[in-house]
């Protein structure tokens, strides 16, 4: 269980659940806005970094 999720369960931090979203504790996927938004931002950053590296490598290959 993640530390952030522990704080939500103990009601130290407010929880805004998304009822239709799946819950998968084994991979740290909890159906709350407080955990899904940062995870989505990280996935977006990883995707953008991957695209940037691939473009950078293809430009070097053409030189």
Backbone bond lengths (Angstrom), bond angles and torsions (degrees), N, CA, C in turn:
res aa  C-N    CA-C-N  psi(-1)  N-CA   C-N-CA  omega(-1)  CA-C   N-CA-C  phi
1 X - - - 1.450 - - 1.527 108.44 -
2 X 1.317 117.14 135.35 1.457 120.37 -179.08 1.524 110.67 -73.35
3 X 1.303 115.41 155.68 1.469 120.58 179.31 1.517 110.99 -61.71
4 X 1.341 115.32 -41.68 1.458 119.35 -179.46 1.521 110.82 -63.51
5 X 1.317 115.94 -42.02 1.462 120.27 178.75 1.530 110.44 -64.84
6 X 1.318 117.43 -35.83 1.467 121.19 177.42 1.525 110.76 -61.10
7 X 1.332 115.98 -40.25 1.465 119.62 177.66 1.524 111.18 -66.53
8 X 1.321 116.88 -34.71 1.457 119.71 177.68 1.524 111.17 -69.46
9 X 1.327 116.84 -42.16 1.465 120.64 -179.87 1.516 110.74 -64.10
10 X 1.336 117.00 -38.10 1.466 120.32 180.00 1.528 112.06 -82.53
11 X 1.331 117.13 5.62 1.459 125.12 175.90 1.517 113.47 62.65
12 X 1.323 117.17 29.07 1.458 121.70 173.05 1.529 108.94 -80.72
13 X 1.323 116.06 -34.81 1.464 123.49 177.82 1.521 108.23 -117.01
14 X 1.335 114.99 138.91 1.463 120.13 179.21 1.522 111.01 -62.90
15 X 1.311 116.89 146.06 1.458 123.08 179.16 1.523 109.87 -118.02
16 X 1.327 115.81 127.25 1.463 122.30 175.17 1.516 107.93 -115.84
17 X 1.321 116.25 95.43 1.462 120.29 -174.85 1.520 112.13 -81.76
18 X 1.316 114.55 153.78 1.461 122.90 174.95 1.522 105.52 -112.97
19 X 1.295 117.16 106.44 1.459 122.12 -172.21 1.511 115.69 -60.84
20 X 1.316 118.03 -33.59 1.465 120.42 -175.33 1.525 113.30 -88.63
21 X 1.329 118.40 -0.68 1.466 121.29 -177.34 1.521 110.23 -93.72
22 X 1.342 117.62 139.92 1.469 119.76 -178.03 1.530 112.32 -69.94
23 X 1.313 115.82 157.26 1.462 124.83 -179.75 1.521 107.52 -116.75
24 X 1.329 117.67 121.29 1.468 121.31 -179.54 1.529 108.48 -135.81
25 X 1.311 115.83 88.59 1.460 120.96 -175.82 1.527 112.39 -62.71
26 X 1.330 117.46 -31.78 1.465 120.24 -176.54 1.524 112.85 -62.15
27 X 1.323 117.72 -29.13 1.468 120.53 178.06 1.533 111.95 -109.94
28 X 1.308 117.61 9.73 1.459 121.54 177.28 1.511 114.28 74.97
29 X 1.317 117.25 29.14 1.456 122.33 179.97 1.522 108.72 -103.66
30 X 1.323 115.11 105.28 1.461 121.58 -179.67 1.516 108.61 -112.65
31 X 1.293 117.10 144.36 1.466 121.59 -174.09 1.525 112.65 -85.65
32 X 1.333 115.52 55.33 1.466 120.32 176.36 1.523 109.28 -125.77
33 X 1.310 116.88 149.79 1.462 121.80 177.93 1.523 110.75 -61.24
34 X 1.325 117.46 -35.63 1.460 122.01 -175.66 1.528 113.02 -67.65
35 X 1.310 117.61 -22.62 1.464 120.10 177.76 1.531 112.17 -104.47
36 X 1.327 117.91 -32.78 1.464 120.38 -177.44 1.523 113.06 -72.82
37 X 1.323 117.90 -37.74 1.464 120.15 -178.39 1.532 111.36 -64.12
38 X 1.336 119.72 -50.13 1.472 118.35 177.44 1.528 112.97 -62.26
39 X 1.329 118.05 -36.69 1.460 120.67 178.03 1.528 110.77 -65.32
40 X 1.315 117.46 -39.55 1.468 121.44 177.99 1.527 110.69 -65.51
41 X 1.329 117.22 -39.87 1.465 121.17 177.83 1.527 110.10 -63.35
42 X 1.323 117.46 -43.20 1.466 120.39 178.68 1.523 111.81 -63.38
43 X 1.330 117.12 -41.61 1.468 120.68 177.77 1.520 110.22 -62.62
44 X 1.324 117.46 -41.68 1.463 121.86 177.95 1.526 110.78 -62.46
45 X 1.336 117.67 -44.32 1.465 121.12 179.06 1.526 111.35 -63.23
46 X 1.319 117.18 -40.55 1.467 121.13 177.73 1.524 110.34 -63.71
47 X 1.321 117.34 -43.05 1.462 121.33 179.24 1.532 110.81 -63.68
48 X 1.329 117.32 -43.70 1.463 120.77 179.08 1.524 111.23 -65.55
49 X 1.312 117.61 -40.05 1.464 121.18 177.81 1.523 110.64 -64.05
50 X 1.314 116.80 -39.69 1.465 120.99 178.41 1.522 111.00 -63.35
51 X 1.321 116.69 -44.84 1.465 121.34 178.42 1.526 110.03 -62.73
52 X 1.316 117.43 -43.42 1.466 122.12 -179.31 1.528 110.92 -62.29
53 X 1.327 117.27 -44.14 1.467 121.09 179.75 1.528 110.58 -65.17
54 X 1.319 117.48 -42.66 1.466 120.18 179.32 1.530 111.45 -63.49
55 X 1.350 116.94 -42.04 1.463 120.22 178.04 1.522 110.04 -65.65
56 X 1.297 116.88 -41.37 1.453 121.75 179.62 1.522 110.80 -62.48
57 X 1.308 117.06 -42.62 1.464 121.29 178.88 1.523 111.86 -67.61
58 X 1.314 117.50 -37.95 1.469 119.73 -179.76 1.531 110.50 -70.45
59 X 1.307 118.76 -33.17 1.463 121.59 176.70 1.524 110.37 -67.12
60 X 1.331 117.63 -39.69 1.459 121.41 178.14 1.518 110.88 -67.04
61 X 1.306 117.33 -33.68 1.468 120.92 -178.81 1.526 111.59 -69.65
62 X 1.331 117.23 -29.64 1.449 120.72 -178.47 1.528 112.29 -83.35
63 X 1.306 119.06 -13.36 1.471 122.04 -178.79 1.491 112.65 -77.82
